[in-house]
Amino acid sequence: MFYLHGKLQYFLYPAPVDMRKSFYTLSGIVSSVMKRNVQDGEVFIFVNRNLTIMKVLHLEHGGLVIYHKRLENGVFKLPTFNENIVSQPISWQELMTIVSNVKPITKRLKKRRKNI
């Protein structure tokens, strides 16, 4: 069941994360780098370097849950933040804006060379 809502606190991790990481490693980032506690019921958002994959880590009634969103086209448009911080608090509305406002990628076609 989807348990995220506007009354929870959300924290965006500003550095890119390897999306092969799962519960234990993401929890380690939360506790050691972000200096927060996963057990407090807060929600932690991680994105990859290309801004095409997002993982949301949250403690629910049965244990830790990861919501995973992968974009086939476009990239997530993150809010601007200070690069010296270890976690950026964001609101539920900002998270929904990030998820729904996917910025399309424009691919440039390479010019074909003529064979002479």
C-alpha positions as a Markdown table, in Angstrom:
| # | Residue | x | y | z |
|---|---|---|---|---|
| 1 | Met | 0.0 | 0.0 | 0.0 |
| 2 | Phe | 1.2 | 3.5 | -0.9 |
| 3 | Tyr | 1.7 | 5.2 | 2.5 |
| 4 | Leu | 3.3 | 8.5 | 1.6 |
| 5 | His | 1.3 | 11.7 | 2.3 |
| 6 | Gly | 1.7 | 15.4 | 3.1 |
| 7 | Lys | 2.1 | 15.0 | 6.8 |
| 8 | Leu | 5.5 | 13.2 | 6.6 |
| 9 | Gln | 8.9 | 14.9 | 6.5 |
| 10 | Tyr | 10.8 | 14.4 | 3.2 |
| 11 | Phe | 14.6 | 14.8 | 2.7 |
| 12 | Leu | 16.4 | 14.8 | -0.7 |
| 13 | Tyr | 19.9 | 13.5 | -0.7 |
| 14 | Pro | 21.7 | 16.0 | -3.1 |
| 15 | Ala | 24.5 | 13.7 | -4.3 |
| 16 | Pro | 24.0 | 11.1 | -7.0 |
| 17 | Val | 23.5 | 7.6 | -5.7 |
| 18 | Asp | 24.3 | 4.2 | -7.4 |
| 19 | Met | 20.8 | 2.8 | -7.9 |
| 20 | Arg | 22.1 | -0.8 | -7.3 |
| 21 | Lys | 22.0 | 0.1 | -3.6 |
| 22 | Ser | 19.2 | -1.3 | -1.6 |
| 23 | Phe | 17.8 | -1.1 | 2.0 |
| 24 | Tyr | 21.0 | -1.5 | 4.0 |
| 25 | Thr | 23.2 | 0.8 | 2.0 |
| 26 | Leu | 20.6 | 3.5 | 1.6 |
| 27 | Ser | 19.9 | 3.3 | 5.3 |
| 28 | Gly | 23.7 | 3.6 | 5.9 |
| 29 | Ile | 23.7 | 6.8 | 3.8 |
| 30 | Val | 20.8 | 8.2 | 5.8 |
| 31 | Ser | 22.5 | 7.5 | 9.2 |
| 32 | Ser | 26.1 | 8.2 | 8.4 |
| 33 | Val | 26.0 | 11.0 | 5.8 |
| 34 | Met | 22.6 | 12.6 | 6.2 |
| 35 | Lys | 22.8 | 12.3 | 10.1 |
| 36 | Arg | 19.2 | 11.2 | 10.3 |
| 37 | Asn | 17.5 | 8.1 | 11.7 |
| 38 | Val | 15.5 | 5.9 | 9.4 |
| 39 | Gln | 13.4 | 4.7 | 12.4 |
| 40 | Asp | 11.9 | 8.2 | 12.8 |
| 41 | Gly | 9.5 | 7.6 | 10.0 |
| 42 | Glu | 10.9 | 10.3 | 7.7 |
| 43 | Val | 11.1 | 9.8 | 3.9 |
| 44 | Phe | 14.4 | 9.8 | 2.1 |
| 45 | Ile | 14.7 | 10.5 | -1.7 |
| 46 | Phe | 17.7 | 9.4 | -3.8 |
| 47 | Val | 18.4 | 10.0 | -7.5 |
| 48 | Asn | 21.0 | 8.7 | -9.8 |
| 49 | Arg | 23.6 | 10.8 | -11.7 |
| 50 | Asn | 21.6 | 10.9 | -14.9 |
| 51 | Leu | 18.4 | 12.0 | -13.0 |
| 52 | Thr | 16.4 | 9.1 | -14.6 |
| 53 | Ile | 15.9 | 6.9 | -11.6 |
| 54 | Met | 14.5 | 7.8 | -8.1 |
| 55 | Lys | 14.4 | 5.7 | -5.0 |
| 56 | Val | 12.3 | 6.7 | -2.0 |
| 57 | Leu | 13.2 | 5.0 | 1.3 |
| 58 | His | 10.6 | 4.9 | 4.1 |
| 59 | Leu | 9.9 | 2.9 | 7.2 |
| 60 | Glu | 6.3 | 1.7 | 7.2 |
| 61 | His | 4.3 | -0.6 | 9.5 |
| 62 | Gly | 5.9 | -3.8 | 8.3 |
| 63 | Gly | 9.5 | -2.6 | 7.8 |
| 64 | Leu | 11.5 | -0.6 | 5.3 |
| 65 | Val | 10.0 | 0.1 | 1.9 |
| 66 | Ile | 11.6 | 1.4 | -1.3 |
| 67 | Tyr | 9.6 | 3.0 | -3.9 |
| 68 | His | 11.4 | 2.9 | -7.3 |
| 69 | Lys | 10.6 | 5.1 | -10.3 |
| 70 | Arg | 12.5 | 4.8 | -13.5 |
| 71 | Leu | 12.0 | 7.2 | -16.4 |
| 72 | Glu | 12.0 | 5.8 | -20.0 |
| 73 | Asn | 12.2 | 9.3 | -21.4 |
| 74 | Gly | 13.2 | 12.6 | -19.8 |
| 75 | Val | 14.9 | 13.4 | -16.5 |
| 76 | Phe | 13.7 | 14.5 | -13.1 |
| 77 | Lys | 13.9 | 18.3 | -12.5 |
| 78 | Leu | 15.3 | 18.8 | -9.0 |
| 79 | Pro | 14.9 | 22.0 | -7.0 |
| 80 | Thr | 17.9 | 24.2 | -6.6 |
| 81 | Phe | 19.8 | 23.6 | -3.3 |
| 82 | Asn | 23.1 | 24.5 | -1.6 |
| 83 | Glu | 25.8 | 22.0 | -2.7 |
| 84 | Asn | 27.4 | 22.0 | 0.8 |
| 85 | Ile | 24.4 | 20.4 | 2.5 |
| 86 | Val | 23.9 | 16.6 | 3.2 |
| 87 | Ser | 20.1 | 16.6 | 3.0 |
| 88 | Gln | 17.6 | 19.0 | 1.6 |
| 89 | Pro | 14.2 | 19.1 | 3.3 |
| 90 | Ile | 11.4 | 19.2 | 0.8 |
| 91 | Ser | 7.7 | 19.2 | 1.0 |
| 92 | Trp | 5.2 | 16.7 | -0.3 |
| 93 | Gln | 4.1 | 19.1 | -3.0 |
| 94 | Glu | 7.8 | 19.5 | -4.1 |
| 95 | Leu | 8.2 | 15.7 | -4.3 |
| 96 | Met | 5.0 | 15.5 | -6.4 |
| 97 | Thr | 6.3 | 18.3 | -8.6 |
| 98 | Ile | 9.6 | 16.5 | -9.1 |
| 99 | Val | 7.8 | 13.3 | -10.0 |
| 100 | Ser | 5.3 | 14.9 | -12.3 |
| 101 | Asn | 7.4 | 17.6 | -14.0 |
| 102 | Val | 9.7 | 15.4 | -16.0 |
| 103 | Lys | 11.9 | 17.5 | -18.2 |
| 104 | Pro | 12.2 | 16.0 | -21.8 |
| 105 | Ile | 15.7 | 15.3 | -23.1 |
| 106 | Thr | 16.3 | 16.7 | -26.6 |
| 107 | Lys | 18.6 | 14.4 | -28.5 |
| 108 | Arg | 20.8 | 16.0 | -31.1 |
| 109 | Leu | 21.2 | 14.1 | -34.3 |
| 110 | Lys | 24.7 | 13.6 | -35.6 |
| 111 | Lys | 25.4 | 15.0 | -39.0 |
| 112 | Arg | 26.0 | 12.2 | -41.5 |
| 113 | Arg | 29.3 | 12.2 | -43.3 |
| 114 | Lys | 29.3 | 11.8 | -47.0 |
| 115 | Asn | 31.5 | 9.0 | -48.3 |
| 116 | Ile | 33.6 | 10.4 | -51.2 |
